[in-house]
């Protein structure tokens, strides 16, 4: 098994848990969606800033030129600010399951962008695998459980922003280390988020939180820190279409958690959908391995 696959599987697990707990954390925080996502992202930016200042990491930051700093700012815009505002505002208005499903269409938008930008061409068999993956997601969520309104539109727009981010991040990772790029995403993104709160009059009372609210924010921030680090690390090793395809398994994880702790019901449709998603994921990985698009660990070490 390749290092990148392990990393993206870890990201999928983190994402599945994060989507489930974020809904509770946002409600428990006592803040509106914009304040919540800003607080959470600022905490992550501070955590990554402490990591980036470590003696073994700081030299990587010092190697950046002006063009590289511009890339970090761009990642902060497309990945660390605007989509977070859209996603968490939408999440506050819809279910975690709906949000997870829409976010997991990320692989479709990435596949559309990766071909002209990264020249990641898909064979007919890869298209088939993506189709299986999408079918599994549709069966898993079910049309009865899926609604589409303003909230879902905001989450979809956020997902498209993140698709753009992933494609340009893949380009930037040729010269910028994953931990540095992840730090740039959260650091510059947080600056933009705080600026947004000031501009919209949402900054008032943002720091008035009790112990319970702090605990929820800390949990959500740890999930996001793990997500950023593992995701960018995986993206360095794997084609962006592969990473985003594997990430789809986060959707069943979110729903299974919702089943275990909220609804206590697991329809056979969910089991079937999850099984098809797993088959689609295996097809994607196998096809890319067979075509040599996923490098061997020995080649990337």
C-alpha positions as CSV (number, residue, x, y, z in Angstrom):
1,X,0.0,0.0,0.0
2,X,1.3,3.4,-0.9
3,X,2.1,6.2,1.5
4,X,-0.3,8.6,-0.2
5,X,-3.2,6.2,0.0
6,X,-2.7,5.8,3.7
7,X,-2.6,9.5,4.1
8,X,-5.8,10.1,2.1
9,X,-7.6,7.3,3.9
10,X,-6.7,9.1,7.2
11,X,-8.0,12.3,5.7
12,X,-11.3,10.6,4.8
13,X,-11.8,9.3,8.3
14,X,-11.0,12.7,9.8
15,X,-13.4,14.3,7.3
16,X,-16.2,11.9,8.2
17,X,-15.8,12.5,11.9
18,X,-15.4,16.3,11.4
19,X,-18.6,16.6,9.3
20,X,-20.5,14.9,12.0
21,X,-19.1,16.8,15.0
22,X,-19.0,20.2,13.3
23,X,-22.8,20.4,13.4
24,X,-22.8,19.9,17.2
25,X,-19.8,22.0,17.7
26,X,-21.3,25.0,15.8
27,X,-24.6,24.7,17.8
28,X,-22.8,24.4,21.1
29,X,-20.4,27.3,20.4
30,X,-23.2,29.8,20.7
31,X,-21.8,31.7,17.7
32,X,-23.1,32.3,14.2
33,X,-21.7,30.3,11.4
34,X,-19.2,33.0,10.4
35,X,-17.9,33.5,13.9
36,X,-17.6,29.8,14.5
37,X,-15.6,29.0,11.3
38,X,-13.4,32.0,12.0
39,X,-12.6,31.0,15.6
40,X,-11.9,27.4,14.5
41,X,-9.7,28.4,11.6
42,X,-7.7,30.9,13.7
43,X,-7.0,28.2,16.3
44,X,-5.8,25.9,13.5
45,X,-3.7,28.7,12.1
46,X,-2.1,29.2,15.5
47,X,-1.4,25.5,15.9
48,X,0.2,25.3,12.5
49,X,2.2,28.5,13.2
50,X,3.7,26.8,16.2
51,X,4.6,23.8,14.1
52,X,6.1,25.9,11.3
53,X,8.4,27.7,13.8
54,X,10.0,24.4,14.9
55,X,13.7,24.2,14.0
56,X,13.2,21.4,11.6
57,X,10.4,23.2,9.7
58,X,11.3,26.9,9.8
59,X,14.1,26.6,7.1
60,X,11.4,25.4,4.7
61,X,9.6,28.7,5.3
62,X,12.7,30.7,4.8
63,X,13.3,29.3,1.4
64,X,10.1,30.9,0.0
65,X,10.5,33.7,-2.5
66,X,7.9,36.5,-3.2
67,X,6.2,34.4,-5.8
68,X,5.8,31.5,-3.3
69,X,4.3,33.9,-0.7
70,X,1.8,34.9,-3.4
71,X,0.9,31.3,-3.8
72,X,0.2,30.9,-0.1
73,X,-2.1,34.0,-0.2
74,X,-3.9,32.5,-3.2
75,X,-4.4,29.2,-1.3
76,X,-5.7,31.2,1.7
77,X,-8.3,32.9,-0.5
78,X,-9.6,29.8,-2.4
79,X,-9.1,27.2,0.3
80,X,-9.0,28.9,3.7
81,X,-11.5,31.7,3.7
82,X,-14.4,32.1,1.2
83,X,-15.4,28.4,1.0
84,X,-15.4,28.1,4.8
85,X,-17.8,31.0,5.1
86,X,-20.1,29.4,2.5
87,X,-19.8,25.9,3.8
88,X,-20.5,26.6,7.5
89,X,-23.3,29.1,6.7
90,X,-24.9,26.3,4.6
91,X,-24.2,23.7,7.3
92,X,-26.0,25.8,9.8
93,X,-29.1,25.6,7.6
94,X,-29.1,22.0,6.6
95,X,-28.2,18.5,7.8
96,X,-24.6,17.1,8.3
97,X,-25.5,14.3,5.9
98,X,-26.6,16.6,3.1
99,X,-23.5,18.7,3.6
100,X,-21.2,15.7,3.5
101,X,-22.8,14.4,0.3
102,X,-22.4,17.6,-1.5
103,X,-18.9,18.1,-0.3
104,X,-18.1,14.6,-1.5
105,X,-19.0,15.6,-5.1
106,X,-15.6,17.3,-4.9
107,X,-14.0,14.6,-7.1
108,X,-16.3,15.5,-10.0
109,X,-15.3,19.1,-10.1
110,X,-11.7,18.2,-9.6
111,X,-11.8,15.8,-12.5
112,X,-13.3,18.5,-14.7
113,X,-10.5,20.9,-13.8
114,X,-7.6,18.5,-13.5
115,X,-7.7,17.6,-17.2
116,X,-7.0,21.1,-18.7
117,X,-4.8,22.3,-15.9
118,X,-2.8,19.3,-14.7
119,X,-3.3,17.1,-17.9
120,X,-4.6,14.3,-15.7
121,X,-6.5,12.5,-18.5
122,X,-9.0,9.9,-17.6
123,X,-9.4,6.6,-19.5
124,X,-12.9,5.2,-20.2
125,X,-12.4,2.8,-17.4
126,X,-11.5,5.6,-15.0
127,X,-14.7,7.4,-16.1
128,X,-16.6,4.2,-15.3
129,X,-15.0,4.1,-11.9
130,X,-16.0,7.7,-11.2
131,X,-19.5,6.8,-12.4
132,X,-19.7,3.9,-9.9
133,X,-18.5,6.2,-7.2
134,X,-21.2,8.8,-8.0
135,X,-23.9,6.1,-8.2
136,X,-22.9,4.8,-4.8
137,X,-23.1,8.2,-3.3
138,X,-26.6,8.7,-4.9
139,X,-27.9,5.4,-3.6
140,X,-26.3,6.0,-0.2
141,X,-27.9,9.4,0.4
142,X,-31.2,8.6,-1.4
143,X,-33.3,11.1,-3.2
144,X,-35.8,11.2,-0.4
145,X,-33.2,12.4,2.1
146,X,-31.7,14.9,-0.2
147,X,-33.0,18.5,-0.5
148,X,-31.5,21.3,-2.5
149,X,-32.1,24.9,-1.5
150,X,-30.0,28.0,-0.6
151,X,-28.1,26.1,2.1
152,X,-27.1,23.3,-0.3
153,X,-26.2,25.8,-3.1
154,X,-23.8,27.6,-0.7
155,X,-22.2,24.2,0.2
156,X,-21.9,23.4,-3.5
157,X,-20.2,26.7,-4.3
158,X,-17.8,26.1,-1.4
159,X,-17.0,22.7,-2.8
160,X,-16.2,24.2,-6.2
161,X,-13.9,26.7,-4.5
162,X,-12.1,23.8,-2.8
163,X,-11.9,22.0,-6.2
164,X,-10.0,25.0,-7.6
165,X,-7.8,25.0,-4.4
166,X,-6.9,21.4,-4.8
167,X,-5.9,21.7,-8.4
168,X,-3.7,24.8,-7.9
169,X,-2.3,23.2,-4.6
170,X,-1.2,20.2,-6.7
171,X,0.8,22.6,-8.8
172,X,2.3,24.5,-5.9
173,X,3.3,21.3,-4.1
174,X,6.1,20.8,-6.6
175,X,8.1,23.5,-4.9
176,X,6.3,24.1,-1.5
177,X,6.3,21.5,1.3
178,X,2.8,20.3,2.4
179,X,3.1,21.6,5.9
180,X,4.1,25.1,4.6
181,X,1.2,25.2,2.1
182,X,-1.2,24.0,4.8
183,X,0.0,26.7,7.1
184,X,-0.4,29.3,4.4
185,X,-4.0,28.1,3.7
186,X,-5.0,28.6,7.3
187,X,-2.9,31.6,8.2
188,X,-3.8,33.8,5.3
189,X,-7.3,32.4,5.2
190,X,-7.8,33.4,8.9
191,X,-6.6,36.9,8.2
192,X,-9.3,37.2,5.5
193,X,-11.9,35.6,7.8
194,X,-11.2,38.1,10.6
195,X,-11.3,40.9,8.1
196,X,-14.7,39.7,6.9
197,X,-16.0,39.7,10.5
198,X,-14.9,43.3,11.0
199,X,-16.4,44.4,7.7
200,X,-19.8,42.8,8.4
201,X,-20.0,43.8,12.1
202,X,-19.8,40.1,13.3
203,X,-16.7,40.6,15.4
204,X,-18.6,41.6,18.6
205,X,-18.7,39.0,21.3
206,X,-16.6,36.5,19.4
207,X,-14.3,35.8,22.3
208,X,-17.0,35.3,24.9
209,X,-17.0,31.5,25.3
210,X,-17.3,29.2,28.2
211,X,-15.4,26.0,29.0
212,X,-17.9,23.7,27.2
213,X,-17.8,25.9,24.1
214,X,-14.0,26.0,24.2
215,X,-13.9,22.2,24.3
216,X,-16.1,21.9,21.2
217,X,-14.0,24.4,19.4
218,X,-10.8,22.6,20.4
219,X,-12.2,19.3,19.1
220,X,-13.3,20.8,15.7
221,X,-9.9,22.6,15.4
222,X,-8.0,19.4,16.0
223,X,-10.0,17.6,13.3
224,X,-9.3,20.5,10.8
225,X,-5.6,20.5,11.7
226,X,-5.3,16.8,11.0
227,X,-7.3,17.2,7.8
228,X,-5.1,19.9,6.4
229,X,-1.8,18.1,7.2
230,X,-2.8,14.7,6.0
231,X,-4.6,16.1,2.9
232,X,-1.8,18.2,1.5
233,X,0.7,15.4,2.3
234,X,-1.5,12.9,0.3
235,X,-1.9,15.4,-2.5
236,X,1.9,15.5,-2.9
237,X,2.1,11.8,-3.6
238,X,-1.2,11.1,-5.5
239,X,-3.0,12.5,-8.6
240,X,-5.6,15.0,-7.4
241,X,-8.4,13.0,-9.0
242,X,-7.4,9.9,-7.0
243,X,-7.2,11.8,-3.6
244,X,-10.6,13.4,-4.1
245,X,-12.2,10.1,-5.2
246,X,-11.0,8.3,-2.1
247,X,-12.3,11.1,0.1
248,X,-15.8,10.1,-0.9
249,X,-15.8,7.4,1.7
250,X,-16.0,10.1,4.3
251,X,-19.7,10.4,3.5
252,X,-20.7,6.9,4.8
253,X,-18.5,7.5,7.9
254,X,-20.5,10.7,8.7
255,X,-23.8,8.8,8.1
256,X,-22.8,5.8,10.2
257,X,-21.9,8.1,13.0
258,X,-25.2,9.8,12.7
259,X,-26.9,6.4,12.8
260,X,-25.0,5.3,15.9
261,X,-25.6,8.5,17.9
262,X,-28.7,10.2,16.5
263,X,-31.1,8.3,14.4
264,X,-30.3,4.7,15.5
265,X,-31.5,3.4,12.1
266,X,-29.5,2.1,9.2
267,X,-31.6,1.3,6.1
268,X,-30.3,-1.4,3.8
269,X,-30.0,1.3,1.1
270,X,-27.2,2.9,3.1
271,X,-25.4,-0.4,3.3
272,X,-25.7,-0.9,-0.4
273,X,-24.6,2.6,-1.2
274,X,-21.6,2.3,1.1
275,X,-20.6,-1.0,-0.6
276,X,-20.8,0.6,-4.1
277,X,-18.7,3.6,-2.9
278,X,-16.1,1.1,-1.6
279,X,-16.1,-0.7,-5.0
280,X,-15.7,2.6,-6.8
281,X,-12.8,3.6,-4.6
282,X,-11.1,0.3,-5.1
283,X,-11.5,0.6,-8.9
284,X,-10.0,4.1,-8.9
285,X,-7.0,3.1,-6.9
286,X,-6.5,-0.2,-8.9
287,X,-6.8,1.5,-12.2
288,X,-4.3,4.2,-11.3
289,X,-1.8,1.7,-9.9
290,X,-2.0,-0.5,-13.0
291,X,-1.4,2.6,-15.2
292,X,1.5,3.7,-13.1
293,X,-0.1,7.0,-12.1
294,X,0.5,6.3,-8.4
295,X,4.2,6.2,-7.7
296,X,5.7,3.5,-5.7
297,X,6.9,4.4,-2.2
298,X,10.5,3.8,-3.2
299,X,10.1,6.4,-6.0
300,X,8.7,9.1,-3.7
301,X,10.9,8.6,-0.7
